[in-house]
Amino acid sequence: MRIMYGLLIAIEIILMGICSYKAMNKKGRLAKIVFIYEAVAAFCGIVFLVYIYVPGITITTFCKSLTLICFDWILILLMYYTQYYTGLFHGVKIIKEAMIAFSAIDSVMLIANVWNHQIFTITEINDYEIVTEFVKTNFFYKAHFIYNYLVILLLLLSFMFMIANSSKFYSFRYEIIFIALLIGFILDIVTIRSQSIYDVSMPAYGIMCMLIYYFTLRYIPNELIENTLSLIIKDMNSGIVCFDNRGRCIYCNDILKNIYNIGTEYIDVERKYSEWLNERGSDRKDTMKTETTVSFHDIKKYYEVVYKRIFDDKNNFVCDYFIFNDKTEDIQSLEKEKYKATHDRLTGLYNKDQFYVETYKILHRNADVPYCMLCSNIRDFKFVNELFGIEKGNEVLVKQAEIMKEYASDDVIAARINSDRFAMLIPKKSFSVDMILSIIHRMQDYFKDSSFHLHIFTGVYDISDLEEPVSIMCDKANLASETIKNEYKSNIAYYTERLFESSIEERRIIGEFERAISNNEFEMYLQPQVDSSGNLYGAEALVRWQHPERGLLSPAIFIDVLEKTGFIYKLDRYMWDKAAKKLGEWKKEGKDQYHISVNISTKDFYLVDVYETFVGLVDKYDIDPVNLNIEITETTLMSDFDKNMGIIRLLQNYGFNIEIDDFGSGYSSLNMLKDISADVLKIDMGFLRASENEAKGLDILESIITLAGKLGMKVITEGVETKKQLYMLVEMGCDMYQGYYFSKPIPVDEFEKKYNIK
């Protein structure tokens, strides 16, 4: 029995030494405290072993004192251990310092007891007992035991508090330490009066020391890690499945079970895993990524699948696992952003850039299929916004997009290129004029208004070169549509090489325009405005371009180009200045009874301060504003009627005569007579030609001339080419005439010579 008890103590000493050594190699304050605690406990075990088996009163007394001293310091270490293990006692520094002070004094008194025997005396030693007599009246005897038991009770209460206030997930780590400490404490109380060398509390405290190491630094952390990871995996939004080295499914979380409707049996999962391995064969890598989609409750879900093969430290295969990361929100968000980047926000059609990309793909995917490019535009669409509001304008655009979508397919795509411009790529075999007219008529039926008629014109380009930039294809189709922009009876135009040459001509005009203005290449021609006998009233200023290489160019060559590009305001301002300057010269010659009429275009109101410019010309050349007549058309005013009419009234009040030009060429000209108090009405020559041989037309023409007189307006009829026309107009009461019957537009010097102005 004696040998077995000693062997048990020796084994515990060795195990506590091992625990101390392993704790020393771990990091952290808690591990350091466990290391010191295990070392002191092992030392205490050695002292206790000597106490039992080495004979001699002095040695036994000394070892007994050392054992009691070790208990003092072990309790201090347990206090620090409890502090770092539970998080308690951080704010009781003074108590810990008092414990250290008491333990130091108690240690000195116990060492001194070896010689003075003031605390205890060993009176007898035999094979079964070591008889110890304590001096019960001694202060340190009482203080030692009271101190020890109070500290142990405090530690037990601390662990009870943590058990009561921790979740079940963490309470286990405190329960083990509490039970070990409680058992040791109970055994110590039970054997307190025993003199037997077989003190069961000592092995119990030794076991407690080893349990503290194991459950603090080995089992509990690993258990917590495993449990924590298990909960984390269970709570993750990702699906996880794991297979061992034999291909058996050892774990599958609830997320993946829900995704693939997996029950408690993993047979199907293992079979699919086996098939997957066979499909991959030698191509399988230790780490792989792929993507998959799953229809989950009628909702399409997107997953990123991460595969990984796990090996141990000896490079032996352990397991495979798959993680299914839900990327549905990311992909849906990406698709939304991609949609916004590739589609027009208003209509939902492709935007310009994406239309170019998709067209290129389709053309090269079907290289043997002939295609057409269609581009459409709505004439004067800005009037829809101005007359009916932007919301109505947007409604029109959305409606056109909806109709175009009806024709969309894998090889037919549509786009909103810009503003009211739409484009469509369509196989030539599917294209028909009836289809285009159907779209146009449906749009016109949808938008019915008596004050504005929707006119859509479409350009068609037969694609012949697949490598031609798609933007050029659209330009060519647009170029074709521009040719019928002002024709109400035409809806479709086809691109031809002549149009291309015309486009080149436009670019040439634009490129040379600034130089021509700087070099005064534009010349003012004058067409006389006379009475029936040819007596001069004044003239209309018309422009000609005296090109240094191409000779004299008609305005028909460049005016429309400048109108379209917006450069017309520069030419208008140039001509206003020339006319005013010439009136100034005539005034100096005493010929200030003649007037010159100049034109204002729509762009002028946007890009020039018209009122300030004309007033400035009057001051600059010292002329009478009544001699500088200003011609306007209804189209010029319609872009911003109220604003432009305000400017016209200011000019009229200043003294300028206002002429309504091209009367009869539009659909609402009579409205102008009502809204504009003009000084002169110019009847369009086209109206005259259309009325020449028609009785109704003559009656209308005569009525207009009479009406103008009643409104206090003079009448000029332009385009008079025959004597018959002149006589007819004279009988109707026309005031002035302009046309080839009297004179074509002629250079200024010729005009002055002809009418004896200089």
C-alpha positions in Angstrom: 0.0 0.0 0.0 2.8 2.4 0.9 4.6 1.7 -2.3 1.5 2.0 -4.5 0.6 5.4 -2.8 4.1 6.7 -3.4 4.0 5.4 -7.1 0.7 7.3 -7.6 2.2 10.5 -6.2 5.3 10.0 -8.4 3.2 9.5 -11.5 1.2 12.7 -10.7 4.5 14.6 -10.2 5.7 13.5 -13.7 2.4 14.3 -15.4 2.3 17.7 -13.7 5.8 18.3 -14.9 4.8 17.4 -18.5 1.8 19.7 -18.2 4.0 22.5 -17.0 6.5 21.9 -19.9 3.7 21.9 -22.5 2.0 25.0 -21.0 5.4 26.8 -21.1 5.4 26.3 -24.9 2.0 27.9 -25.4 1.4 31.6 -25.8 -0.6 34.0 -23.7 -0.9 35.2 -20.1 -3.3 32.4 -19.2 -0.8 29.8 -20.5 2.0 31.4 -18.5 0.0 31.3 -15.3 -0.9 27.6 -15.9 2.8 26.9 -16.5 3.8 28.4 -13.1 0.8 26.8 -11.4 1.7 23.3 -12.7 5.4 23.8 -11.8 4.6 24.8 -8.3 2.1 21.9 -7.9 4.8 19.5 -9.2 7.3 20.9 -6.7 4.7 20.6 -4.0 4.2 16.9 -4.9 8.0 16.3 -4.7 8.1 17.9 -1.3 5.1 15.8 -0.2 6.8 12.6 -1.4 9.9 13.5 0.6 7.7 14.3 3.6 6.2 10.8 3.5 9.2 8.6 2.6 12.3 10.3 4.0 12.7 9.6 7.8 13.7 12.2 10.3 11.8 14.7 12.4 13.6 17.7 11.1 13.3 16.8 7.4 9.6 15.8 7.8 8.9 19.1 9.7 10.7 21.1 7.0 8.7 19.3 4.2 5.4 19.8 6.0 6.2 23.6 6.2 7.1 23.7 2.5 3.9 21.9 1.6 1.8 24.4 3.6 3.8 27.3 1.9 3.1 25.8 -1.5 -0.6 25.7 -0.8 -0.4 29.5 0.0 1.2 30.3 -3.4 -0.9 27.8 -5.3 -4.0 29.6 -4.1 -2.5 33.0 -5.4 -1.9 31.3 -8.7 -5.4 29.9 -8.7 -6.7 33.5 -8.1 -4.7 34.8 -11.1 -5.8 31.8 -13.1 -9.4 32.5 -12.3 -9.0 36.1 -13.2 -7.8 35.4 -16.7 -10.0 32.3 -17.2 -13.3 34.0 -16.1 -12.5 37.7 -16.6 -13.3 38.4 -12.9 -11.1 40.1 -10.2 -9.6 42.7 -12.6 -10.6 45.5 -10.2 -9.4 43.9 -6.9 -5.7 44.6 -7.1 -5.5 45.4 -3.4 -6.9 42.0 -2.4 -4.3 40.2 -4.5 -1.5 42.3 -3.1 -2.8 41.5 0.4 -2.8 37.8 -0.4 0.8 38.0 -1.6 1.9 39.9 1.5 0.2 37.4 3.8 1.6 34.4 1.9 5.1 35.9 2.2 4.8 36.4 6.0 3.2 33.0 6.4 6.0 31.4 4.4 8.6 33.0 6.7 6.8 31.9 9.8 6.4 28.3 8.5 10.1 28.1 7.7 11.0 29.4 11.2 8.7 26.7 12.6 11.3 24.1 11.7 13.3 25.4 14.7 10.9 27.2 17.0 7.8 24.9 16.6 5.4 27.8 17.2 2.8 26.6 14.6 3.1 22.8 14.7 5.3 19.9 16.0 5.8 16.4 14.6 5.8 14.1 17.6 5.8 10.6 16.0 6.6 8.9 12.6 5.6 5.4 11.7 4.7 3.3 8.6 1.1 4.5 8.7 1.0 7.9 10.4 2.9 11.1 10.9 1.5 12.6 14.1 1.4 16.4 14.0 0.4 18.6 16.8 -0.7 22.2 15.9 -0.4 25.0 18.3 -4.0 26.0 18.1 -3.5 29.2 20.1 -1.0 30.5 17.5 -2.3 33.3 15.3 -0.6 32.1 12.1 -2.0 28.6 12.6 -5.5 30.0 12.6 -4.8 32.6 9.9 -3.3 30.0 7.6 -6.3 27.7 7.5 -8.9 30.6 7.5 -7.0 32.3 4.6 -6.8 29.0 2.6 -10.5 28.0 3.0 -11.8 31.5 2.4 -9.8 31.8 -0.8 -11.0 28.4 -2.0 -14.6 29.3 -1.2 -14.2 32.6 -3.1 -12.9 30.7 -6.1 -15.8 28.3 -6.0 -18.2 31.1 -5.8 -16.5 32.7 -8.8 -16.9 29.6 -11.0 -20.5 29.2 -9.8 -21.2 32.8 -10.9 -19.7 32.1 -14.3 -21.7 28.9 -14.7 -25.0 30.7 -13.8 -24.4 33.6 -16.2 -22.9 31.9 -19.2 -24.6 30.3 -22.1 -24.7 26.5 -22.2 -22.3 26.7 -25.0 -19.6 28.1 -22.7 -20.7 26.9 -19.2 -18.9 23.5 -19.7 -15.5 25.1 -19.5 -16.3 26.5 -16.0 -18.2 23.4 -14.7 -15.2 21.1 -15.1 -12.8 23.4 -13.1 -15.5 24.0 -10.5 -16.1 20.2 -9.9 -12.4 19.5 -9.7 -11.8 22.3 -7.2 -14.9 21.3 -5.1 -13.8 17.7 -4.9 -10.3 18.6 -3.7 -11.8 21.1 -1.2 -14.2 18.5 0.2 -11.5 15.8 0.5 -9.3 18.3 2.2 -12.0 19.2 4.8 -12.8 15.5 5.4 -9.1 14.6 6.0 -8.2 17.7 8.0 -7.8 15.8 11.3 -6.3 12.6 9.7 -2.7 11.8 10.6 -2.5 9.1 8.0 0.3 9.3 5.4 -2.4 8.3 2.8 -3.9 11.8 2.4 -6.4 11.4 -0.4 -6.8 15.2 -0.8 -3.2 15.4 -2.2 -3.8 13.0 -5.1 -7.1 14.8 -5.7 -5.4 18.2 -5.9 -2.8 16.7 -8.2 -5.6 15.4 -10.5 -7.2 18.9 -10.3 -3.9 20.4 -11.5 -3.8 18.1 -14.5 -7.5 18.8 -15.3 -6.9 22.5 -15.1 -4.1 22.2 -17.8 -6.1 19.8 -20.0 -9.4 21.6 -20.0 -7.8 25.0 -20.1 -5.2 24.5 -22.8 -6.2 21.4 -24.6 -9.7 20.0 -24.6 -11.8 23.0 -23.9 -10.2 25.3 -26.6 -10.5 22.5 -29.2 -14.0 21.7 -28.1 -14.9 25.4 -28.3 -13.3 25.7 -31.7 -15.2 22.7 -33.0 -18.5 23.8 -31.5 -18.0 27.4 -32.6 -17.1 26.4 -36.1 -20.1 24.0 -36.2 -22.4 26.8 -35.2 -20.8 29.2 -37.6 -21.1 26.7 -40.5 -24.7 26.0 -39.5 -25.5 29.7 -39.4 -23.6 30.6 -42.7 -25.5 31.7 -45.8 -23.2 29.3 -47.7 -24.0 25.7 -48.3 -21.3 23.2 -47.2 -20.8 19.5 -47.9 -17.7 17.4 -46.9 -16.6 13.9 -48.0 -14.1 11.7 -46.3 -11.3 9.8 -48.1 -13.6 7.0 -48.9 -16.2 9.3 -50.6 -18.7 9.2 -47.8 -20.6 12.4 -47.0 -19.6 13.2 -43.4 -21.3 16.6 -43.2 -23.9 18.6 -45.1 -25.4 21.8 -43.6 -29.0 22.8 -43.7 -28.5 25.5 -46.4 -27.3 22.9 -48.9 -30.0 20.5 -47.9 -32.6 23.1 -48.7 -30.9 24.1 -51.9 -30.9 20.5 -53.3 -33.7 19.1 -51.2 -31.4 16.6 -49.5 -32.9 14.4 -46.8 -31.2 12.4 -44.0 -29.7 9.9 -46.4 -26.7 11.1 -48.4 -26.7 8.3 -51.1 -27.6 10.6 -54.0 -25.0 13.2 -52.8 -22.3 10.6 -52.6 -23.2 9.3 -56.1 -23.1 12.8 -57.6 -19.8 13.4 -55.9 -18.4 10.1 -57.4 -19.7 11.1 -60.8 -18.1 14.5 -60.5 -14.7 13.0 -59.6 -14.9 10.6 -62.6 -15.8 13.5 -65.0 -12.9 15.6 -63.8 -10.4 12.8 -63.8 -6.8 14.0 -64.1 -8.1 17.6 -64.7 -9.1 17.9 -61.0 -7.0 20.3 -59.0 -6.7 20.6 -55.2 -8.5 23.9 -55.3 -11.1 24.8 -57.9 -13.9 27.3 -58.5 -17.0 27.1 -60.7 -20.5 28.5 -60.9 -23.9 27.0 -61.0 -27.5 28.0 -61.0 -30.4 26.4 -59.1 -34.1 27.0 -59.4 -35.2 27.4 -55.8 -38.9 27.8 -55.1 -39.3 29.1 -58.7 -36.5 31.6 -58.1 -33.3 31.3 -60.0 -30.3 31.3 -57.6 -26.7 31.8 -58.6 -23.9 30.1 -56.6 -20.1 30.2 -56.7 -18.9 26.7 -55.9 -15.4 26.4 -54.2 -13.9 23.0 -54.1 -10.9 22.1 -51.9 -9.0 18.9 -51.2 -7.5 18.7 -47.6 -4.2 16.9 -46.7 -2.6 16.3 -43.3 0.9 17.3 -42.3 2.2 14.0 -43.9 0.5 14.8 -47.1 -2.1 12.1 -46.7 -5.5 12.8 -48.3 -8.1 13.6 -45.5 -11.2 14.9 -47.1 -12.9 17.0 -49.8 -15.3 19.8 -49.2 -17.5 22.1 -51.4 -18.7 25.6 -50.4 -21.7 27.0 -52.2 -21.6 30.8 -51.9 -24.8 32.5 -52.8 -24.0 35.2 -55.4 -27.6 35.8 -56.4 -27.7 39.4 -55.1 -24.3 40.2 -56.5 -25.1 38.9 -59.9 -28.6 40.5 -59.9 -27.0 43.8 -58.9 -24.3 43.4 -61.6 -27.0 42.6 -64.2 -28.9 45.7 -63.2 -25.8 47.8 -63.5 -25.0 46.1 -66.8 -28.5 46.8 -68.0 -28.3 50.4 -67.0 -25.0 50.7 -68.8 -26.2 49.0 -72.0 -29.9 50.2 -72.2 -31.7 53.4 -72.6 -33.3 54.3 -69.3 -36.4 55.8 -70.8 -37.3 53.2 -73.4 -35.6 50.1 -72.3 -34.0 49.6 -75.8 -30.3 49.3 -76.3 -28.3 52.5 -76.0 -26.1 53.7 -78.8 -22.8 52.0 -77.6 -24.4 48.7 -76.9 -26.3 48.7 -80.2 -23.0 49.1 -82.0 -21.6 46.1 -80.0 -24.6 43.9 -80.6 -24.9 44.8 -84.3 -21.3 43.8 -84.8 -21.9 40.4 -83.1 -25.0 39.7 -85.2 -23.5 40.7 -88.5 -20.4 38.5 -87.9 -22.4 35.6 -86.5 -24.6 35.6 -89.7 -22.0 36.7 -92.2 -23.9 35.1 -95.1 -27.2 36.9 -94.3 -27.8 40.4 -95.9 -28.9 43.0 -93.4 -30.4 46.5 -93.4 -29.7 49.4 -91.0 -32.8 51.6 -90.4 -32.6 55.0 -88.6 -35.6 57.1 -87.9 -36.2 60.6 -86.7 -39.3 62.7 -85.8 -39.6 65.9 -87.6 -39.4 69.0 -85.2 -39.8 66.7 -82.2 -38.8 69.6 -79.9 -42.2 71.2 -80.6 -43.9 68.2 -79.0 -41.9 68.9 -75.8 -42.6 72.6 -76.0 -46.2 72.5 -77.0 -47.4 69.5 -74.9 -44.7 69.1 -72.2 -41.7 66.8 -71.7 -43.9 64.0 -70.2 -45.9 63.8 -73.4 -42.7 63.8 -75.5 -41.3 60.9 -73.4 -44.6 59.1 -73.8 -44.3 59.3 -77.6 -40.7 57.9 -77.4 -41.7 55.1 -75.1 -44.6 54.2 -77.5 -42.3 54.0 -80.5 -39.9 51.8 -78.5 -42.8 49.5 -77.5 -43.8 49.1 -81.2 -40.2 48.4 -82.3 -39.8 45.8 -79.5 -42.6 43.8 -81.2 -40.3 43.1 -84.1 -37.2 42.3 -81.9 -35.7 38.7 -82.1 -32.3 37.0 -82.0 -31.4 38.7 -85.3 -33.5 41.9 -85.1 -32.4 44.5 -82.5 -33.5 48.1 -81.9 -32.0 51.0 -80.0 -32.6 54.6 -79.1 -29.5 56.3 -80.5 -30.2 59.9 -79.3 -33.1 62.0 -78.4 -35.9 61.1 -80.8 -33.5 59.1 -83.1 -34.0 55.3 -83.2 -32.2 52.6 -85.1 -33.0 49.0 -86.1 -30.9 46.2 -87.5 -33.0 43.8 -89.5 -32.3 41.0 -92.1 -33.1 42.2 -95.5 -35.5 39.4 -96.1 -37.6 40.6 -93.1 -37.6 44.2 -94.1 -40.5 45.7 -96.0 -41.9 49.1 -96.6 -45.2 48.0 -95.2 -43.6 47.2 -91.9 -42.1 50.7 -91.6 -45.3 52.4 -92.7 -47.2 50.3 -90.2 -45.0 51.6 -87.4 -45.3 55.1 -88.6 -49.1 55.0 -89.0 -49.5 53.4 -85.5 -47.4 56.2 -84.0 -49.5 58.8 -85.9 -52.7 57.2 -84.7 -51.4 57.2 -81.2 -50.5 60.9 -81.3 -53.3 62.8 -82.8 -53.5 66.6 -82.3 -54.9 69.3 -84.6 -52.0 71.7 -83.9 -49.2 69.3 -84.6 -48.9 66.3 -86.9 -46.3 63.6 -86.1 -44.0 63.0 -89.1 -41.5 60.2 -88.8 -38.9 59.8 -91.6 -36.7 56.7 -91.9 -33.4 56.1 -93.7 -32.5 52.7 -94.9 -28.9 51.5 -95.6 -28.2 48.1 -97.1 -25.1 46.8 -95.3 -22.5 45.6 -97.8 -19.2 45.7 -95.8 -19.3 43.9 -92.5 -16.0 45.5 -91.4 -17.5 49.0 -91.8 -17.9 50.7 -88.4 -21.5 50.4 -87.1 -21.5 54.1 -86.4 -20.8 54.8 -90.1 -23.7 52.4 -91.0 -26.0 54.5 -88.8 -24.6 57.7 -90.2 -25.5 56.5 -93.7 -29.0 55.6 -92.7 -29.4 58.9 -91.0 -28.0 60.7 -94.0 -30.7 59.1 -96.1 -33.4 60.1 -93.7 -32.3 63.7 -93.7 -33.0 63.9 -97.4 -36.8 63.7 -96.7 -36.7 65.7 -93.5 -38.9 68.5 -94.9 -41.1 66.4 -97.1 -44.5 65.5 -95.7 -45.4 63.0 -98.3 -42.3 60.8 -98.0 -41.5 58.5 -95.1 -38.6 56.3 -96.3 -35.4 57.1 -98.1 -32.6 54.8 -99.2 -28.9 55.5 -98.9 -27.0 55.9 -102.2 -23.4 56.8 -103.1 -24.7 60.2 -104.2 -25.8 60.9 -100.6 -22.3 59.9 -99.5 -20.8 62.4 -102.0 -23.3 64.9 -100.6 -22.0 64.2 -97.1 -18.5 64.7 -98.2 -19.5 68.0 -99.8 -21.1 69.1 -96.5 -17.9 68.3 -94.6 -16.0 70.3 -97.1 -18.3 73.3 -96.7 -18.1 73.1 -92.9 -14.3 72.9 -93.1 -13.9 75.9 -95.4 -16.6 78.1 -93.8 -14.5 79.9 -91.2 -11.9 80.7 -93.7 -14.5 82.1 -96.1 -15.9 84.4 -93.4 -12.4 85.7 -92.5 -11.6 86.3 -96.2 -14.9 87.9 -97.1 -15.6 85.3 -99.7 -19.4 85.6 -99.1 -20.8 88.3 -101.3 -24.1 90.2 -100.9 -26.4 90.0 -103.9 -29.5 92.2 -104.1 -32.9 91.3 -105.7 -35.0 94.4 -106.4 -38.4 95.0 -104.8 -40.3 97.3 -107.2 -43.8 98.6 -108.0 -45.7 97.5 -111.1 -43.8 99.9 -113.3 -40.4 98.8 -112.0 -39.7 101.7 -109.8 -37.4 100.7 -106.9 -38.5 100.5 -103.3 -35.6 98.4 -102.0 -34.1 95.0 -102.3 -33.7 91.7 -100.5 -30.2 90.8 -99.5 -29.2 87.3 -100.7 -25.8 85.6 -100.3 -23.4 84.0 -102.8 -20.1 82.4 -102.1 -17.3 83.5 -104.3 -15.1 80.4 -103.8 -11.4 80.9 -104.7 -11.3 77.5 -106.4 -14.8 76.6 -107.3 -16.1 80.0 -108.4 -19.5 81.4 -107.5 -21.6 79.0 -105.4 -25.3 79.2 -105.1 -26.8 79.4 -101.6 -28.6 76.1 -102.3 -25.2 74.4 -102.0 -24.3 75.7 -98.5 -27.3 77.3 -96.7 -28.9 74.0 -95.6 -25.5 72.6 -94.4 -25.0 75.7 -92.3 -28.5 75.5 -91.0 -28.0 71.9 -89.9 -24.7 72.5 -88.3 -25.7 75.7 -86.5 -23.1 77.9 -88.3 -25.9 79.8 -90.1 -25.9 82.5 -87.3 -22.4 83.5 -88.3 -23.3 84.0 -91.9 -26.5 85.8 -91.0 -24.6 88.2 -88.7 -22.1 88.7 -91.6 -24.9 89.6 -94.0 -26.7 91.9 -91.6 -23.5 93.9 -91.2 -23.0 94.1 -95.0 -26.5 95.3 -95.5 -26.3 97.9 -92.8 -22.9 99.1 -94.1 -24.4 99.5 -97.6 -27.4 101.4 -96.3 -24.9 103.7 -94.5 -23.1 104.3 -97.8 -26.4 105.0 -99.6 -27.4 107.5 -96.9 -24.2 109.4 -97.5 -25.1 109.5 -101.2 -28.5 110.9 -100.3 -30.3 107.7 -101.3 -31.8 106.8 -97.9 -35.3 106.2 -99.4 -34.4 102.6 -100.2 -34.5 99.7 -97.9 -32.7 96.3 -97.7 -34.4 93.2 -96.3 -32.4 90.7 -94.4 -33.4 87.2 -93.1 -33.4 85.9 -89.5 -33.1 82.1 -89.0 -34.2 80.0 -86.1 -30.6 79.5 -84.7 -30.1 83.3 -84.5 -32.5 83.6 -81.6 -30.6 81.0 -79.7 -27.0 82.1 -80.5 -27.2 85.8 -81.0 -28.7 88.7 -79.1 -30.8 89.8 -82.1 -32.1 93.0 -80.6 -28.7 94.3 -79.4 -27.1 93.3 -82.7 -29.5 95.2 -84.9 -29.6 98.2 -82.7 -25.8 98.1 -82.7 -25.7 98.1 -86.5 -28.0 101.2 -86.6 -25.6 103.0 -84.3 -22.4 101.7 -86.0 -23.4 102.8 -89.5 -25.7 105.7 -88.6 -28.7 104.4 -90.5 -32.5 104.8 -90.1 -33.8 101.4 -88.7 -36.8 101.8 -91.0 -34.5 101.0 -93.9 -33.2 97.8 -92.5 -36.2 95.4 -92.9 -36.2 92.1 -91.0 -37.7 89.0 -92.6 -39.1 86.2 -90.4 -40.9 83.0 -91.1 -43.4 81.1 -88.9 -40.8 78.3 -88.5 -38.3 80.8 -87.1 -40.7 81.9 -84.4 -42.1 78.5 -83.4 -39.0 77.2 -81.6 -39.9 79.6 -78.7 -42.8 81.7 -79.8 -43.3 83.9 -76.7 -39.6 84.7 -76.3 -39.0 85.4 -80.0 -42.2 87.4 -80.4 -41.0 89.6 -77.5 -37.8 90.3 -79.4 -39.7 91.1 -82.6 -41.9 93.6 -80.8 -38.8 95.3 -79.3 -37.3 95.6 -82.8 -40.6 96.9 -84.2 -40.9 99.5 -81.5 -37.4 100.6 -82.2 -38.3 101.4 -85.8 -37.5 98.3 -87.8 -40.0 97.1 -90.4 -40.9 93.4 -89.9 -41.7 91.3 -92.9 -43.5 87.9 -92.8 -41.6 85.8 -95.3 -42.7 82.7 -97.3 -46.3 83.2 -96.4 -48.4 80.3 -97.5 -45.6 77.7 -97.3 -46.7 76.4 -93.8 -49.9 74.9 -92.4 -50.7 77.7 -89.9 -49.7 80.9 -91.7 -53.1 82.7 -91.0 -52.3 82.4 -87.2 -49.3 84.6 -87.8 -51.5 87.4 -89.2 -53.5 87.2 -86.0 -50.6 87.1 -83.6 -48.0 89.3 -85.4 -48.5 92.9 -86.2 -46.0 92.8 -89.1 -45.4 95.7 -91.6 -45.0 93.7 -94.7 -46.5 90.4 -96.0 -44.4 88.4 -98.5 -46.5 85.9 -100.4 -44.6 82.8 -101.3 -44.0 82.2 -105.0 -45.0 78.5 -104.6 -48.4 79.7 -103.4 -48.6 81.9 -106.5 -47.7 79.0 -108.9 -50.2 76.7 -107.2 -52.9 79.3 -107.6 -52.2 80.6 -111.1 -54.7 78.4 -113.0 -57.1 77.7 -110.3 -60.1 79.9 -109.6 -60.2 79.1 -106.0 -56.5 79.8 -105.6 -57.0 83.2 -107.2 -59.8 84.0 -104.9 -57.7 83.0 -101.9 -54.8 85.0 -103.1 -56.9 88.1 -103.7 -58.5 87.7 -100.2 -55.1 87.5 -98.6 -53.9 90.7 -100.3 -57.2 92.5 -99.3 -56.9 91.1 -95.7 -53.3 92.4 -95.5 -54.4 95.8 -96.5 -57.1 95.9 -93.9 -54.5 94.9 -91.3 -52.3 97.8 -92.4 -49.7 95.6 -94.0 -48.0 96.1 -97.4 -47.8 93.1 -99.7 -44.8 91.9 -101.6 -45.3 89.0 -104.0 -42.0 87.2 -104.7 -41.4 84.9 -107.6 -43.1 87.0 -110.3 -41.8 85.6 -113.6 -44.4 86.6 -116.2 -46.3 89.6 -117.4 -49.5 87.6 -116.9 -48.7 87.1 -113.3 -47.9 90.8 -112.9 -51.2 92.0 -114.4 -53.1 89.5 -112.3 -51.4 90.8 -109.1 -51.9 94.4 -110.0 -55.6 93.8 -110.4 -55.6 92.2 -106.9 -54.1 95.2 -105.3 -50.5 94.0 -104.7 -48.1 96.8 -103.6 -44.6 95.5 -104.5 -43.1 92.8 -106.6 -40.0 90.7 -106.6 -39.0 88.1 -109.1 -37.1 87.3 -112.3 -39.6 89.3 -114.4 -37.9 92.4 -113.1 -34.5 91.1 -112.1 -32.7 88.2 -110.8 -30.4 88.7 -107.7 -27.4 90.7 -108.9 -24.1 91.9 -107.4 -24.3 95.2 -105.4 -22.3 97.3 -107.9 -24.5 96.1 -110.7 -27.6 96.8 -108.7 -26.4 100.3 -107.8 -25.6 101.0 -111.5 -28.9 99.7 -112.7 -30.9 101.9 -110.3 -28.6 104.8 -110.4 -27.9 104.8 -106.7 -24.2 105.8 -107.0 
